[in-house]
């Protein structure tokens, strides 16, 4: 079981999380732009995601002297589409806006695999607060 931090916005401006929750998916951007080098880098990580893994939907949390993430939701992977973008998930915890837990983890990219110890802490904390 692996854990991945994943973004929820397209272009840093268009929030997609609510739509994804309604459809039980998470989606890698750059749709129609598969030649984009950023997509190709993130697609390598997307390829590593397997059934049973966890996706931790996050936002960057930037404050003076602090860089980390705010966790918006957590999902368990239940499948993947063949489109190179869509991961089928079961959302197991969705935090209310303004009540996102913060962690001091660097996550400037759309997708990032994280250390199992850190990921397990985030997931178990979320489930305890369910």
N, C-alpha and C positions, 0 to 999 in steps of 0.2 A: 504494500500500500504506500503510495506516494502522495505528497501534498503539494499543491500549486497555488501560488498567489495569482489572481487574475483580475484584470481591469474590468470596469463596467461602463466605460464611456468610449464613444467613437470620436476621434479627433479632439479629445480633451474637452468636448463641449456637449455632446449628445449622450445623455444618460439612457442606458438600455436595460438596466436591471429589472425594472417593473415588468417590461414586456417579456424578458427572459423567464422571470418567475412564473408568469401566467402560462408560458409555453413549456416549462420544465426543460429549459436549455441554457447553455452558455455558448456564446458565439465569438470566434476570433474575427476581427475586422478585416479590412482590405478586400472586401468582396468585389470581385471584378478587377482587382489589382494584384493578382498573384505573382506578378513579376517584380513587385516592390521588394527591395532587399530587407526592409523591416518585417514584412509579412513572412518572407522566407526564413528569417531568423526565428520568429515566433512559431512558425509551422514546425520547426524541428522540435520545439518543446511540446507543441500540440500533439505531435506524433508519439511522444512518450507517455501521454495520458492513457490510462487503462481503466476498465471497469473496476470499481471498488476504491479508486483513488478519490481524494477530496479536492474540491476547488474552494478556495477562500477568496470571495469577492471583496476587493479592497479599493480604497482611495488613498492617494498619497496624503500624508499629514505633515505639512511643513509649517513649522513655527520657528521663531528665533532660537537658535541653539539646539534645535531638535528636528530630526528627520525620521519619519516612520510611516506607519499605515493606520488607517481606521478600517475595521472590518465591518462590512455591510451585510454579508450573508455567507452561509456555508452550504455547499452542496456535495452530495455523493454522486460520483459518476456511475451511470447505469448503461451507457452505450455511446457510440459515436456514429455520425453520419459519414458517408464517403465523400463529402464535399470539401474536406480540408478546413472547415470552419466550425461546424456544429458539434457540440458535445451534449448528449442527453443526460440530464441530471435529475436527482430528487433533492429539492431544496429542503434542508433539515433545520435551518435556523435563519431567520431574517430579522435583523435588528431594526428598530425604529430609528428614523432619522433623528439625529441629536443624541442618540444613545449608543453610538458605535464605539465598541471597545478599541483602544489604541495600543499599539505595540511598536517598540523601537526596532523596526526591521526595515532595511532598505528595499524598496520595490518600485523603481522608476519605470520598469518595463510593463508591457501588457500581460505577459506571462512569465512566471519564474518558479522553478522548482525550489522548495525550501527544505531545510534540514528537518528530518522526521521528528526530532525532539521538540523543536520550536512549533512545527505544524501540529503535533499532537497536543501541545499545551493550548494552542488557539482553539482547536476543535473541542477539546474536553472542557475548557472554560465556557465556550458557547453553549454546549449541551447542558452543563450544570446550571446555566442561567436560563434555561428553556422554560 
